[in-house]
């Protein structure tokens, strides 16, 4: 064999090997961390819109999705991406710190939903009609803050976004079921849930998209998340998102997902976080990404009536017995300085009083206090603070 022929044969061998490597890479399944029972997002029958979008993205990568099933609730990232059982989670809020996020592939908002012909049409959260209506919301979502600002907390019924698929707890869809049944007059859910009911399930629902407010974001960009450091897959997914915009939009339209206008990103990557961050709770609890979650904010902070009520409660229920009459401490920690074992933000202190932090030592009796009283006590405690003003985060 001549040198030229040998060189040509070698080149063919290299090209063949490269082609095999390409086929191997393309045929490797896209390992998706999916929720087995969480429509309209996903389920084991692949009926959700995230299932459809995963198939579109995988096709662009020259492969198919292969699912690892884990409920998209607390512990998701820890038990999937971090455990190495799968490679990508669909449906995370942009900016989720527990993962490496892609560029967004859609943006939606919370909506006001009411029954067609039910006589409860409302145009904005400032509509005076709301003061006489029963309002359903999901617990720990930003609309609670918006409604608190308008003095509407007494009109709320809160529903949980979390449920045990094998248990008897109500599913997130119960809010929409109760809206249709007339148990609540107006619901304020995350748009994709309401859109799915209105279109896919042909429910008689009208929807009014909500606009962001100062300090209370009500619309969010949704992305995909991979394990931190996996920049190669992140880049591949972003290329696929660009290639398949039309198909992704078609899936969203099919499921009735209400879309909000894209928001410009902050310099250097994800947009700047507002005071209430999408899925901020996930920093500690690794919460579900399918629905944005938020740090609670005290609706009574700085309000004289709430502070006065909180001072009375502080002394009536015995807070002063442990923390001192002026909050300086005693049997328990001081409330006036910069030393906070678990953190000093509103949500953390709320959880301490409600007994939701395992390591805390608050008396169990306080966990039964109504939320309004917890917030009033905390509003009063804030007035006792004598620490560094730069450390105030409420």
C-alpha positions as CSV (number, residue, x, y, z in Angstrom):
1,X,0.0,0.0,0.0
2,X,1.4,3.4,-1.0
3,X,2.0,6.1,1.5
4,X,-0.8,8.1,-0.2
5,X,-3.3,5.2,0.0
6,X,-2.3,4.6,3.7
7,X,-2.9,8.2,4.5
8,X,-6.3,8.2,2.8
9,X,-7.2,5.0,4.6
10,X,-6.2,6.5,7.9
11,X,-8.3,9.6,7.2
12,X,-11.3,7.4,6.4
13,X,-10.8,5.5,9.7
14,X,-10.6,8.8,11.6
15,X,-13.7,10.1,9.9
16,X,-15.6,6.8,10.5
17,X,-14.6,6.8,14.2
18,X,-15.7,10.4,14.5
19,X,-19.1,9.6,12.9
20,X,-19.5,6.7,15.3
21,X,-18.8,9.0,18.2
22,X,-21.4,11.5,16.9
23,X,-24.0,8.8,16.5
24,X,-23.2,7.6,20.0
25,X,-23.5,11.1,21.5
26,X,-26.7,11.8,19.7
27,X,-28.3,8.5,20.6
28,X,-27.6,8.9,24.3
29,X,-31.0,9.7,25.9
30,X,-31.7,13.0,27.5
31,X,-32.2,12.0,31.1
32,X,-35.1,14.1,32.4
33,X,-36.0,14.5,36.1
34,X,-39.8,14.2,35.8
35,X,-42.8,14.4,38.1
36,X,-44.9,11.2,37.7
37,X,-48.2,12.8,38.7
38,X,-48.4,16.6,38.3
39,X,-50.5,17.7,35.4
40,X,-50.5,20.0,33.5
41,X,-46.7,19.9,33.8
42,X,-45.9,16.2,33.5
43,X,-46.9,12.6,34.4
44,X,-45.8,9.0,33.7
45,X,-48.1,8.9,30.7
46,X,-46.2,11.8,29.2
47,X,-49.4,13.9,28.9
48,X,-48.1,17.1,30.4
49,X,-46.8,20.2,28.5
50,X,-43.4,19.8,30.0
51,X,-43.3,16.2,28.7
52,X,-44.1,17.5,25.2
53,X,-41.5,20.2,25.4
54,X,-38.9,17.7,26.7
55,X,-39.6,15.6,23.6
56,X,-39.1,18.6,21.3
57,X,-35.8,19.5,23.0
58,X,-34.6,15.9,22.9
59,X,-35.4,15.7,19.2
60,X,-33.3,18.7,18.5
61,X,-30.4,17.0,20.3
62,X,-30.9,13.9,18.1
63,X,-32.2,11.7,20.9
64,X,-35.2,10.9,23.1
65,X,-36.1,11.7,26.7
66,X,-35.5,9.1,29.3
67,X,-37.3,9.8,32.6
68,X,-36.3,9.4,36.3
69,X,-39.4,10.0,38.3
70,X,-39.4,12.1,41.5
71,X,-42.2,14.3,42.7
72,X,-41.4,18.0,42.1
73,X,-41.6,18.9,45.7
74,X,-39.1,19.4,48.5
75,X,-35.9,17.4,48.0
76,X,-36.2,17.4,44.2
77,X,-32.7,18.7,43.3
78,X,-31.0,16.8,46.1
79,X,-32.5,13.5,45.0
80,X,-32.2,13.9,41.3
81,X,-29.5,16.2,39.8
82,X,-27.2,16.1,42.8
83,X,-27.7,12.3,43.1
84,X,-26.8,11.9,39.4
85,X,-30.0,10.0,38.5
86,X,-30.9,12.4,35.8
87,X,-29.6,15.5,34.0
88,X,-32.2,18.2,33.5
89,X,-35.3,19.5,35.2
90,X,-37.9,21.3,33.1
91,X,-40.0,24.1,34.6
92,X,-37.7,25.9,37.0
93,X,-38.0,29.7,37.7
94,X,-35.1,31.6,36.2
95,X,-32.6,32.4,38.9
96,X,-33.1,29.2,41.0
97,X,-29.8,29.0,42.9
98,X,-29.7,25.3,43.5
99,X,-29.2,24.5,39.8
100,X,-27.4,25.9,36.7
101,X,-30.3,27.4,34.7
102,X,-30.7,27.8,31.0
103,X,-32.2,30.8,29.3
104,X,-36.0,30.9,29.7
105,X,-38.2,29.1,27.2
106,X,-41.5,30.8,28.3
107,X,-42.7,33.5,30.7
108,X,-46.1,33.5,32.4
109,X,-47.9,35.3,35.3
110,X,-50.4,34.8,38.0
111,X,-53.9,35.5,36.9
112,X,-57.3,36.4,38.4
113,X,-59.7,33.7,37.4
114,X,-63.5,33.8,37.7
115,X,-66.4,31.8,36.3
116,X,-67.9,33.0,33.1
117,X,-71.3,34.4,33.7
118,X,-70.9,34.1,37.5
119,X,-71.3,37.8,38.2
120,X,-67.9,38.1,39.7
121,X,-65.9,39.7,36.9
122,X,-63.0,41.8,38.2
123,X,-60.4,43.7,36.2
124,X,-57.6,44.4,38.7
125,X,-56.6,43.6,42.3
126,X,-57.8,47.1,43.2
127,X,-61.3,46.4,42.0
128,X,-63.6,47.2,45.0
129,X,-65.7,44.2,44.3
130,X,-63.0,42.0,45.8
131,X,-63.9,43.3,49.3
132,X,-67.1,41.4,49.1
133,X,-65.9,38.2,47.4
134,X,-64.3,34.9,48.6
135,X,-60.8,34.7,47.2
136,X,-58.8,31.5,46.8
137,X,-55.0,31.6,46.6
138,X,-52.1,29.1,46.9
139,X,-50.3,29.5,50.2
140,X,-46.9,31.2,50.3
141,X,-47.3,32.8,46.8
142,X,-46.7,36.4,46.1
143,X,-50.4,37.2,45.6
144,X,-50.8,37.0,49.3
145,X,-48.6,40.0,49.7
146,X,-50.4,41.9,47.0
147,X,-53.8,41.2,48.7
148,X,-52.4,42.0,52.2
149,X,-51.4,45.4,50.9
150,X,-55.0,46.0,50.0
151,X,-56.5,44.8,53.3
152,X,-58.0,41.6,51.8
153,X,-56.4,38.9,54.0
154,X,-59.7,38.3,55.8
155,X,-61.3,37.3,52.5
156,X,-58.7,34.6,51.6
157,X,-58.8,30.8,51.6
158,X,-55.3,29.3,51.1
159,X,-54.7,26.1,49.2
160,X,-51.6,24.0,49.2
161,X,-49.4,23.4,46.2
162,X,-47.9,20.3,47.8
163,X,-49.6,16.9,48.0
164,X,-48.9,13.2,48.5
165,X,-49.7,11.4,45.3
166,X,-50.5,8.3,47.3
167,X,-52.4,10.0,50.1
168,X,-55.7,11.8,50.5
169,X,-54.4,15.4,50.6
170,X,-56.1,17.8,48.2
171,X,-54.2,18.4,44.9
172,X,-53.4,21.9,43.6
173,X,-56.3,21.5,41.2
174,X,-58.7,21.8,44.1
175,X,-58.5,25.6,43.9
176,X,-59.8,25.6,40.4
177,X,-62.4,22.9,41.2
178,X,-63.7,25.1,44.1
179,X,-63.8,28.1,41.7
180,X,-66.0,26.1,39.3
181,X,-68.1,24.8,42.1
182,X,-68.6,28.3,43.6
183,X,-66.9,27.6,46.9
184,X,-64.7,30.6,46.0
185,X,-65.7,33.5,43.8
186,X,-62.3,34.5,42.5
187,X,-59.1,32.4,42.3
188,X,-55.6,33.8,41.8
189,X,-53.5,30.9,40.6
190,X,-50.3,30.5,38.6
191,X,-51.3,31.1,35.0
192,X,-50.4,27.6,33.5
193,X,-52.7,25.9,36.0
194,X,-55.7,28.2,35.2
195,X,-54.9,28.1,31.4
196,X,-54.9,24.3,31.4
197,X,-58.3,24.2,33.1
198,X,-59.8,26.8,30.8
199,X,-58.6,25.2,27.6
200,X,-57.5,21.6,28.0
201,X,-60.4,20.7,30.4
202,X,-62.8,23.1,28.8
203,X,-63.7,24.8,32.1
204,X,-65.8,28.0,32.0
205,X,-63.1,30.3,33.3
206,X,-62.1,33.8,32.4
207,X,-58.6,34.9,33.2
208,X,-57.0,38.4,33.8
209,X,-53.2,38.3,33.8
210,X,-51.6,40.2,36.6
211,X,-48.8,42.8,36.3
212,X,-45.7,43.0,38.5
213,X,-45.9,45.4,41.4
214,X,-43.2,47.2,43.2
215,X,-41.5,44.6,45.5
216,X,-44.0,41.9,44.4
217,X,-43.2,40.1,41.1
218,X,-46.3,38.4,39.7
219,X,-44.8,37.1,36.4
220,X,-41.8,34.8,36.0
221,X,-39.5,33.4,33.3
222,X,-39.3,29.6,33.3
223,X,-36.1,27.8,32.3
224,X,-34.5,24.3,32.5
225,X,-32.0,23.4,35.2
226,X,-29.0,21.2,35.1
227,X,-26.4,20.3,37.8
228,X,-24.1,23.1,38.7
229,X,-21.0,22.9,36.6
230,X,-22.6,21.1,33.6
231,X,-22.1,23.9,31.2
232,X,-21.9,21.7,28.2
233,X,-25.5,20.4,28.6
234,X,-26.7,23.9,29.5
235,X,-25.3,25.2,26.2
236,X,-26.8,22.3,24.2
237,X,-30.2,22.9,25.7
238,X,-30.0,26.6,25.0
239,X,-29.2,26.0,21.3
240,X,-32.2,23.6,21.2
241,X,-34.4,26.3,22.8
242,X,-33.4,28.7,20.1
243,X,-34.0,26.2,17.3
244,X,-37.4,25.0,18.6
245,X,-39.1,28.2,19.6
246,X,-42.0,27.7,17.3
247,X,-42.7,24.1,18.4
248,X,-42.4,25.1,22.1
249,X,-44.9,27.9,21.6
250,X,-47.3,25.5,19.8
251,X,-47.2,23.2,22.9
252,X,-47.9,26.1,25.2
253,X,-50.8,27.2,23.0
254,X,-52.2,23.7,23.0
255,X,-52.3,23.7,26.8
256,X,-53.7,27.2,27.1
257,X,-50.6,28.6,28.9
258,X,-51.0,32.4,29.2
259,X,-47.8,34.0,28.2
260,X,-46.3,37.2,29.5
261,X,-43.9,39.5,27.6
262,X,-40.2,38.6,28.0
263,X,-38.3,40.7,30.5
264,X,-34.8,41.9,29.9
265,X,-32.1,40.1,31.8
266,X,-29.8,41.9,34.2
267,X,-26.1,42.4,33.0
268,X,-24.1,39.2,33.6
269,X,-26.9,36.6,33.3
270,X,-30.2,36.1,35.0
271,X,-32.3,39.2,35.7
272,X,-31.8,40.9,39.0
273,X,-33.8,39.3,41.8
274,X,-36.6,41.4,43.4
275,X,-37.0,41.4,47.1
276,X,-39.2,38.3,46.8
277,X,-37.1,35.8,44.8
278,X,-38.6,33.0,42.7
279,X,-38.1,29.8,44.7
280,X,-36.1,31.6,47.3
281,X,-37.2,29.0,49.8
282,X,-35.4,26.4,47.7
283,X,-32.1,27.8,49.1
284,X,-32.9,26.0,52.3
285,X,-35.7,23.6,51.5
286,X,-35.1,22.6,47.9
287,X,-38.7,23.4,47.1
288,X,-40.7,22.4,43.9
289,X,-39.7,24.4,40.8
290,X,-42.9,23.9,38.8
291,X,-44.5,26.7,40.7
292,X,-42.5,29.7,41.8
293,X,-42.4,30.0,45.5
294,X,-41.5,33.1,47.6
295,X,-40.2,34.4,50.8
296,X,-43.0,35.5,53.0
297,X,-43.2,39.2,53.8
298,X,-44.9,40.6,56.9
299,X,-47.9,42.7,55.8
300,X,-47.9,44.6,59.2
301,X,-44.3,45.8,59.2
302,X,-44.2,49.5,59.9
303,X,-48.0,49.7,60.4
304,X,-49.0,51.3,63.7
305,X,-52.1,49.2,64.2
306,X,-50.3,46.0,63.6
307,X,-47.4,47.0,65.8
308,X,-49.8,47.9,68.7
309,X,-51.6,44.6,68.4
310,X,-48.3,42.8,68.3
311,X,-47.1,44.5,71.5
312,X,-50.3,43.4,73.3
313,X,-49.9,39.8,72.1
314,X,-46.2,39.8,72.9
315,X,-47.0,40.4,76.6
316,X,-50.3,38.4,76.7
317,X,-49.0,35.1,75.4
318,X,-45.7,35.1,77.3
319,X,-43.1,36.1,74.8
320,X,-41.6,38.5,77.4
321,X,-41.1,35.6,79.8
322,X,-38.3,34.2,77.6
323,X,-37.1,37.1,75.5
324,X,-37.5,39.9,78.1
325,X,-40.0,42.7,78.3
326,X,-37.9,44.9,76.0
327,X,-36.7,42.0,73.9
328,X,-33.2,42.0,75.4
329,X,-33.2,38.3,76.1
330,X,-33.2,36.1,79.2
331,X,-34.1,32.5,79.1
332,X,-34.1,32.8,75.3
333,X,-32.2,34.9,72.8
334,X,-32.1,38.7,72.5
335,X,-34.4,40.1,69.8
336,X,-32.7,43.5,69.6
337,X,-29.2,42.7,68.3
338,X,-27.6,41.2,65.2
339,X,-27.3,37.6,66.4
340,X,-29.9,35.5,64.6
341,X,-29.2,31.7,64.7
342,X,-31.5,30.8,61.9
343,X,-31.7,34.1,60.0
344,X,-33.7,37.3,60.6
345,X,-35.9,37.6,57.5
346,X,-39.6,37.6,57.9
347,X,-40.2,34.1,56.6
348,X,-37.5,32.5,58.9
349,X,-39.0,34.2,62.0
350,X,-42.5,33.2,60.9
351,X,-41.3,29.6,60.6
352,X,-39.6,29.7,64.0
353,X,-42.8,30.7,65.7
354,X,-44.9,28.2,63.7
355,X,-42.5,25.4,64.6
356,X,-41.5,24.7,61.0
357,X,-37.7,24.7,61.6
358,X,-36.7,21.3,63.1
359,X,-33.7,22.6,65.2
360,X,-35.7,25.4,66.8
361,X,-36.7,25.4,70.5
362,X,-39.8,27.6,70.5
363,X,-42.6,26.2,72.6
364,X,-45.0,24.1,70.5
365,X,-48.0,26.1,71.8
366,X,-47.1,29.1,69.6
367,X,-47.4,27.0,66.4
368,X,-51.1,27.2,66.7
369,X,-51.2,31.0,66.6
370,X,-53.2,32.4,63.6
371,X,-50.9,33.8,60.9
372,X,-52.2,37.4,61.5
373,X,-51.1,37.3,65.1
374,X,-47.7,35.9,64.2
375,X,-47.1,38.7,61.8
376,X,-48.3,41.3,64.3
377,X,-45.9,40.0,67.0
378,X,-43.1,40.1,64.5
379,X,-44.0,43.7,63.5
380,X,-43.7,44.7,67.1
381,X,-40.4,42.8,67.5
382,X,-39.0,44.8,64.5
383,X,-39.5,48.0,66.5
384,X,-37.2,46.7,69.3
385,X,-34.2,46.1,67.0
386,X,-31.0,48.1,68.0
387,X,-28.5,46.4,65.8
388,X,-26.7,47.4,62.6
389,X,-29.1,49.1,60.2
390,X,-27.3,47.6,57.2
391,X,-28.3,44.2,58.4
392,X,-32.0,44.9,58.2
393,X,-33.7,42.6,55.7
394,X,-37.4,43.2,56.3
